[in-house]
Amino acid sequence: MLVILNSENLKAQPVNAATEHWKKMFTQANLMMGEHFYDSALMTFTSMYKTDSANANVCYNIGQLYLLTTAYKSKSLPYLEKAAAHVTGNYHPDDAYEKDAPAIAYYYLARAQHLNYKFDEAIQNFSRFKKLLTSDADTIDYWINCCNNAKDLMQYPVDCKIINLGDSVNSPYPDFAPIITADEQELFFTSCRPLMNGDSNRDLNKHYYEDIWISYAKPGGGWTQAANIGQPVNTPRNDKTISVSPDGQQLIIYQDNSIFSEGANGSLKVTYLRGTQWSYPEAIDSNDVGVVNSNSYEPSCCISPDQRTIIFASKRAGGFGGTDLYKITIESNGKWDDPVNLGSLVNTQYDEDAPFIHPDDSTLFFSSKGHNTMGGFDVFSARENASGNWGKIKNLGYPVNSPDDDLYFYLSADGRRAFYTSIRNGGSGERDIYEVIFNKPLPVDQVAVLDGYIKNADGSRLPNDLKITACPVGSNNAVTTGVNYATGKFLQVMRPNTNYNITITTQGKTVFNQKFLLSSDSSYSSLARAFFRSGIILGDTTNVFAPKKKAAEAVVAKAREVKTENMTGKILLNNSPIEPLSEMELLLADNGGRVIQTTATGTNGAFTFTGLNPDSTYLLEFDAKESKLRPKKLLLLNSNNKTVRNFDGLKRRTYCYHSLPADLNKLPEIPEENEVAVNPAPAPPDTIVTTVKGKAGGKENRTKKTLATSAPDFIRYFGYNTNAISEQDDGFSALIDKITAALATDKVNVTIVASASKVPTHIFTKGNKGLALDRAKLAEEVIKKALNDKHAEMKNLNLRTEAKVSGPPYRHDASDESKYQWYQYVKVYIK
């Protein structure tokens, strides 16, 4: 709760009282706000504003009400700017003649500025309001952090294109929660639009109830006009899309139960496509009542591609705060086990919602109001390793995320396209559905989609219980899905370069059994959307997965000429001691720069790319803006743990290893005493660069770096125009422990040296020196706070700061970040 200093004295009614009509309108609007009829209250205050546009109290109420809307929050800004210009400490909310605004107007103005991307102004007003608080200021600190997160993320925008799906899907009403089948042919979503038969589906606030709608992909691109999915899935109350199985045969929905039980919560339910008709929805945990649905709030869930795991959001007791994500898996007896909280790496004290397990069965996408959100719900990703633990939580970045809510993220099998809900200017309605096209695919494991149609040779109707099973040869990890008996359609998510046994059964009998190798070249990577389509005729013994004769001959000839290889290696940070570059997203590109695969390093820095041409060379790229990479030298190891490359090259935002063969063991090893730098980055400041003789090609080309002064105990390098330092930065915790231990026994001198490069800054009004001063000041504040939290002996601390502008002269080449990055830092020395 936000508590502010305020006078309790009643304000006398003005001598020149307003008309009774004004008082009546004000009282009516206040009552409507109290009853949560915000639309009506906004209309009334807006009418009053036309009469008296200088009234700060009316402006304050209009701004506050706009912030409560879904799509029009940004409209609050001009009203709250007027309100904040006339703040009083003697505010009376129920006085119709009050012309000033309360101090909390500063807070609401900051919220409006944040939503309008005015982050520095928002921070100023959040801080201004914070000084007025008499109790807990955590809420204000949260929003200040959101502003700083947004500034950081917007420095490195994601290379993508965001497209509104248009009026065939979106409407003037809220449209949200898109879910797509793995072949991207069917799009289910939720809409609060009117039905064709009129207004019968409205609630007490005259808002339309949620219904589930469906649209189909057009052959030439785009989507068909959306249609209501109908009964029995949709009811007279709220029905919302939650998750869909990869083959589109199973739909999980959230259904409002209040029509059946007064005051009850909604439930997660599942419905199955039987031919052309959806079944009556039943509780998702109908066989194990209470495992998922509880007396708490369960707003969303997703099911894994093999249908053995469910991840769901719940507000049940025992979590970390708000709604948390939980996981259940199916046991050998067919029962679901007990829910397990995904833990503090994923869940925060705020809300987590809208989980989605990618078809690779390893990557989780979800939305959260915690972590390093820009504000509201942001979309995040996490990868599950072989031991079942979650790796680094990554914000998907700007412009995918915004200062408002971004939810229900569904990514395509190849990682290149996604569909989600966002609130953006220029949309059709309150919330719209967007497609994101990534110019570089997101790092998910390589998968492909096998889909097709089955029919009887005589054209007769297919059995109702037809099942298709794909099982890797020599494995027990079979995945069985149903076949739609009306259309014959089937779909399986598979791994390329894997031999599968494909079987079709009915009434316990096998009616089809063939082997299928989904290669990574002709039938996978050359397909635009990673689909392999095939038709199967029951009773036909022809190998339906075999290529046609001429194509088969070409495939055999190509196989003789080229065998695929895997690129396996490790990337290490050349620290002291050396440590793995863990949980780093990697992109593998061909010589033309086209990204062909993505993955992420494991906890030991290991990675693998599969199915590569041994006669080709490749480019390995990863993100340069990660703070842990600066200014470390990187080592590339082969599968024998031998160093074959150190730091190779730096583009504006990307570290690169150039001209890599598929088999890294073919590269010459670099002995530790003769490491050769290829295109070395400029040496960081405070170093002396010397040249020593190396054995690579007989050239004297190894650079040796030694400190000209004592080494700092902590370094934090920055991108352009950033100054934030965090207790979560690499090495910060060790720094605080070292200072705390020293303070316990003696006086300690701590020097903070902050630097800005000579690249002009247009954000900090005091220029580059001001930026350096800010870095030093913020570092001092964070260090003192951390020491106080440790109850360190602060009386023994002598802390001083230095700020400077350093580095080479600016040559209008800011895009060459490697040239200037060494001079954008905070260094801490302990003596």
C-alpha positions, 0 to 999 in steps of 0.5 A, a space after each residue: 500500500 502506498 502511504 503519503 504524508 497528508 493533512 487531516 484538516 478539512 478544506 472549507 467549501 469555496 465561497 463561489 460554489 459551483 453549480 449543483 450540476 457540477 457537484 452532482 456529476 462529481 459525486 456520481 463519478 466518484 461513486 462509479 469509481 468506488 463501484 469499479 464502473 470505470 468506463 462510466 466514471 471516465 465518461 463523466 470526468 471527461 465531460 467535466 473536463 470540457 467545462 473546466 480543463 484547468 481543474 487539476 483534480 478532474 485531470 488527476 481522476 481522468 489520468 488515474 482512470 485511463 491508467 486502469 484501461 487496457 489499451 488507452 493507458 498512454 492517454 493519461 499522460 497529458 492529464 497527469 502532467 496538468 495534475 502534478 503541476 498543482 499538488 496540495 498537501 491538503 487534498 480532499 478526495 470527496 470535495 466536489 470543489 477541490 481544484 488541486 491534486 494529491 501528491 500521489 499524482 507524482 506516482 501516477 504521472 511516473 507510471 504514465 511516463 514509463 508507459 510512454 517510454 519517458 523513462 528518465 522523467 519517470 524515474 525522477 517522479 517516482 523518486 520525488 514521490 518516494 521521498 513523501 512516503 512514510 512506509 514501505 517503498 518497495 512498489 516505487 523501487 520496483 517501477 524504478 527498476 522497470 525503467 532501468 531495465 527498459 533503458 538497458 534492453 532498448 540499447 540492444 533491440 532484437 532484430 525482428 519484425 512485429 506484424 499485427 495479424 489484421 482484421 481477419 483475426 483482430 477486432 475492435 474488441 480484446 483479442 488475445 491468447 493465440 495458440 497455434 498447431 505445430 504445422 502453423 495451419 490452425 490458430 486458436 485465440 480468445 476474443 471478447 467480441 459480440 456474437 452474430 446474434 447480438 448482445 446476449 453474451 455481455 456481463 454486468 459491465 456491458 463487456 462481452 464474455 470471452 469466447 474461443 475463435 479459430 482461423 486457418 492459414 491461407 495457402 498464399 499467406 495470411 489467415 481466414 476470417 476468424 469463426 467462433 468455435 461454437 458449442 460445447 467448447 464455448 458456453 454463455 460465460 467466459 471461455 479462454 484458449 490456454 494450450 493446444 497439442 502440436 497436432 491440434 487434436 487436443 485443446 486446453 481451455 480455461 472455463 468460468 465455473 460461476 454459471 454452475 457454482 456461485 462464486 467458484 473459480 474457473 477451471 482448466 479443462 480439456 476437449 478433444 477433436 473427434 472427427 469434426 466435432 469437439 468433445 464436451 470439456 472435462 477437467 484436465 485433472 479429472 482422473 486425479 481431481 485436485 492435482 491441477 485445479 484447486 480452490 486457488 487461481 489456475 489461469 494457464 498451462 501448457 502440455 509438452 509435445 510428448 503429452 507427459 508433462 504439464 506446466 501450469 500457473 497457480 496462485 496456491 499457497 506455498 509459492 514465491 508470491 503471486 501466481 507461480 509456475 508448477 510442473 507435473 509429470 505422468 507416472 507409469 500407472 497413468 496417474 499424474 504425480 504431485 505438482 512441483 514448484 519450478 523454483 526460485 530461478 523461474 518464479 519470483 515474488 511477482 506473477 508468472 503466467 502463460 507458459 509454453 513448452 516449445 516442440 523441442 521439449 527443452 525450452 520454456 517460454 513464459 511471461 513474468 512481472 518479475 526478473 528484469 521486466 520492462 514493466 508489467 508482463 514481459 516474455 522470458 525464456 529458460 532452457 531445461 538441461 539433461 538433469 531437469 534444472 532450469 538455466 538462465 532466465 532470459 528476457 526476450 528483449 525490446 521490441 518484443 517486450 514493451 512497458 505494458 503487458 506482453 503475454 501468451 508467446 507461442 514460437 514456431 518449430 524452427 524458432 523463426 516466428 512467434 505469435 503473442 498478445 501485446 498492447 501497442 499503439 495502432 492496434 485494432 482493439 484493446 489487445 491484439 494478436 501479433 506475429 513476430 518474425 525473427 531475422 535470427 531464429 531463437 535458440 531452440 533445439 532442432 526439430 521438424 514436423 512430420 504431418 500428412 494424411 492417412 486414407 484407406 485404399 478403397 476410400 472408406 471411412 477410417 476407424 475411430 481409434 487410429 493411432 500413429 506412433 513414432 519411436 526412435 530406433 533403439 529407444 523406448 521414447 515413443 510418442 503416440 498421437 491420434 489420427 483424425 478419422 474424418 480428415 485422416 490428418 496426423 502430425 508428429 514432432 521429430 528430431 532430424 538425423 534420427 531413424 524412426 519406426 512409424 507404426 499405425 494401429 487400430 483395435 490393438 492391431 498394427 496396420 502400418 509399420 515402416 522406418 523413416 529417416 528424417 535427414 537434416 538436408 533435403 527434407 528438413 533444412 531446405 524446407 521453409 518451415 521445417 515440415 515434412 509432408 507425406 500421404 499414407 494409404 493403409 494396406 499399401 506396402 510401398 515405402 511411403 517415406 522413400 524418395 521417388 526413383 530419380 530423387 532417391 538416386 540423387 540422394 544416394 549419390 549425394 550421400 556418397 559424396 557428402 557425409 554430415 558431421 557434428 560440430 562439438 566443442 566448448 567455449 571458456 572465459 579466460 579468467 583466473 581460474 578459467 571458467 565455462 561460458 555457460 548458458 550462452 545462446 549460440 548461432 551457427 551461420 553459413 558463409 553467406 551469414 544465413 543462420 542455419 542452427 541455434 543452440 545454447 551452451 551447457 553449464 560446462 560451456 559445451 555445445 553441439 551443432 548437428 548434420 553439417 557439411 564437412 566441406 563447408 566452413 561456418 561462422 559461430 556467433 554469440 551476444 556481445 552485450 552480455 556483461 560477463 564477456 567484457 573484456 574477457 578473452 574467449 577460448 574455443 575448445 574442440 571435442 578433445 578439450 584442446 584450444 583451437 581458437 581464442 577471441 576471433 572478432 567483434 562486430 557491433 553486437 556479436 562475438 564471432 569465430 570465423 571459418 570454422 570447419 564442421 569438425 573442430 578437431 581439424 583445426 590446429 591446436 594452440 599451445 598454451 604458451 603460444 596462443 595466437 590472437 586472430 584480429 585481436 581486440 584493442 587492449 583495455 586501458 591500464 595495460 602494457 602491450 608487448 610482443 613475444 615470439 610465437 610458433 604459429 607460422 614463425 610470426 611474432 604475433 602474440 600479444 602479452 598484456 600486463 597491468 601497468 598498475 595494480 589490478 582492480 578488485 572489481 570491473 564492470 564494463 558498460 554499453 553506451 549511455 548506461 550507468 547502472 551497476 547491480 549486486 547481481 553483476 559478476 564478481 560483485 558479491 566477492 568484492 563485498 565479501 572481501 571488503 567486509 572481511 577487511 573492515 572487520 579488522 582494520 581501516 580499508 581504503 576503497 577507490 572507485 574509478 569510473 570512466 566514460 569513452 569519448 563517444 558523445 552522449 545525448 542522454 546525459 545532460 552533463 555530457 560524458 564527464 557527467 556520465 562518468 560521475 553518475 557511474 561513480 555515484 551509483 557504484 558508491 551507492 550500491 556498494 554502501 548499501 551492500 556493505 550495510 546489508 552485510 552489517 560491515 564495520 562502516 566506521 573503518 571505511 574510507 571510500 573515494 571516487 574518481 571520474 574521467 573521460 578516457 580512450 581514443 578520440 571519437 572519429 564518428 565511428 560509434 558502431 565500432 563498439 570494440 574500439 571504445 568498450 574498454 573505456 566505459 567502466 567502473 573499477 574498484 580498488 581495495 587497499 
